[in-house]
Amino acid sequence: MRLRYLPLLLLALASGIAAAGQVYEWTDANGKRHFSDTPPAGVEAKPTGIRTGPRITSAPPAGGATQTVDAPTTWAEKNADFAKRKAEATENTAKANEEAEQARRKKEACEQASAQLKLLESGGRVQRMNSAGEREVLDDAGRAEEMERSRDIMKRACE
């Protein structure tokens, strides 16, 4: 072992000893030996010299009120509870996926309307397909109508 690790080792050992508690040995009415960190009341116990770590206890609820938890007691109840939680998780995941897809479509519509509006405002020639499948060039009235339609889409989709 290298000498440079010695102070670290001593510090680790010292901190363990400082946090240790006492272990007691006692004998019950049947003559059986027991070891514990707290001796029972009315029994003569002697310290063993063995030390343990600190004991962690939980504090009682404030006001002396006891809290009860409705936990499932049988396997059937546990399975039903698990199935219910799984169904809720599946439903929540589906709902989150639907909301994400809806947000994606809304963003895409916003981007398309914005690009369409920029194209219409650029002043160049714009063509579109009419109901007969033929191309027609937009005049000023058609351009204004398309610009208004693009602005309406942007108002709804780009909120």
C-alpha positions in Angstrom: 0.0 0.0 0.0 1.3 3.4 -0.9 2.0 5.9 1.9 -0.1 8.6 0.2 -3.4 6.6 0.8 -2.7 6.2 4.5 -4.3 9.6 5.6 -7.4 8.8 3.6 -7.7 5.3 5.1 -7.3 6.7 8.6 -9.9 9.3 8.0 -12.4 6.7 6.7 -11.8 4.5 9.8 -12.1 7.4 12.2 -15.4 8.6 10.6 -16.8 5.0 11.0 -15.9 4.8 14.6 -17.4 8.3 15.4 -20.8 7.3 13.9 -20.9 3.9 15.7 -23.3 2.8 18.4 -23.1 0.2 21.2 -24.1 -3.5 21.0 -25.5 -5.1 24.2 -25.5 -8.8 25.2 -28.3 -10.2 27.4 -29.8 -13.5 28.3 -33.5 -14.2 28.2 -35.6 -16.4 30.7 -34.8 -19.6 28.7 -31.0 -19.0 29.0 -30.6 -18.0 25.3 -28.1 -15.2 24.5 -29.3 -12.2 22.5 -27.4 -9.3 21.0 -29.1 -5.9 20.3 -28.4 -2.2 20.1 -30.9 -1.5 22.9 -31.3 -3.8 25.9 -34.9 -4.7 26.9 -36.3 -3.1 30.0 -35.9 -5.1 33.2 -33.1 -7.3 31.9 -29.5 -7.1 32.9 -27.4 -6.4 29.8 -23.7 -5.8 29.4 -21.9 -3.9 26.6 -20.0 -6.2 24.2 -17.5 -3.6 22.9 -18.9 -4.1 19.3 -20.0 -0.8 17.8 -22.6 -0.3 15.0 -23.7 2.6 12.8 -26.3 5.2 13.8 -29.9 4.1 14.1 -32.3 5.8 11.8 -35.9 6.1 13.0 -38.8 7.8 11.4 -40.7 10.6 13.2 -44.3 10.0 14.2 -46.9 12.0 12.2 -47.6 15.5 13.6 -50.6 15.9 15.9 -50.6 12.2 16.9 -52.8 11.3 13.9 -52.0 8.0 12.3 -52.0 7.7 8.5 -53.4 4.7 6.8 -52.6 3.6 3.3 -55.2 1.7 1.3 -52.8 -0.9 -0.1 -54.1 -4.0 -2.0 -53.9 -7.0 0.3 -54.6 -10.0 -2.1 -52.8 -10.9 -5.3 -56.0 -10.4 -7.2 -56.3 -6.9 -5.9 -52.6 -6.3 -6.7 -53.1 -7.6 -10.2 -56.2 -5.5 -10.8 -54.3 -2.4 -9.4 -51.4 -3.1 -11.8 -53.7 -3.6 -14.8 -55.4 -0.3 -13.9 -52.1 1.6 -13.7 -50.9 0.0 -16.9 -54.1 1.0 -18.8 -53.8 4.6 -17.4 -50.1 4.7 -18.6 -51.1 3.5 -22.0 -53.9 6.0 -22.3 -51.6 8.8 -21.1 -49.0 7.8 -23.7 -51.5 7.7 -26.5 -52.9 11.1 -25.5 -49.4 12.6 -25.4 -48.6 11.1 -28.8 -51.8 12.5 -30.2 -51.1 16.0 -28.8 -47.5 15.9 -30.2 -48.8 14.9 -33.6 -51.4 17.6 -33.5 -48.7 20.2 -32.5 -46.5 18.9 -35.4 -49.3 19.3 -37.9 -50.1 22.8 -36.6 -46.5 23.9 -36.9 -46.3 22.4 -40.4 -49.4 24.3 -41.4 -48.0 27.5 -39.9 -44.8 27.1 -41.9 -46.6 26.4 -45.1 -48.9 29.4 -44.7 -45.9 31.6 -43.9 -44.0 30.4 -47.0 -47.1 30.9 -49.1 -47.6 34.4 -47.8 -44.0 35.4 -48.5 -44.3 34.0 -52.0 -47.5 36.0 -52.6 -46.0 39.2 -51.2 -42.9 38.9 -53.3 -44.7 40.3 -56.3 -43.8 37.5 -58.8 -46.1 35.6 -61.0 -48.1 33.0 -59.1 -49.9 30.1 -60.7 -52.4 27.6 -59.2 -54.4 24.7 -60.5 -58.1 25.4 -61.0 -60.9 22.9 -60.6 -60.5 21.6 -64.1 -56.8 20.8 -63.5 -55.5 23.6 -65.6 -53.0 26.2 -64.5 -54.1 29.8 -64.1 -52.1 32.9 -63.3 -53.4 34.8 -60.3 -54.4 38.4 -60.9 -54.3 41.1 -58.2 -57.7 40.1 -56.8 -56.8 36.4 -56.7 -53.5 37.3 -55.1 -55.2 39.4 -52.4 -57.7 36.6 -51.7 -54.9 34.0 -51.3 -52.9 36.4 -49.1 -55.9 36.8 -46.8 -56.5 33.1 -46.7 -52.8 32.5 -45.8 -53.0 35.2 -43.0 -56.1 33.4 -41.6 -54.3 30.1 -41.5 -51.3 31.7 -39.9 -53.6 33.3 -37.2 -55.0 29.9 -36.3 -51.9 27.7 -36.7 -49.1 30.1 -35.5 -50.5 31.0 -32.1 
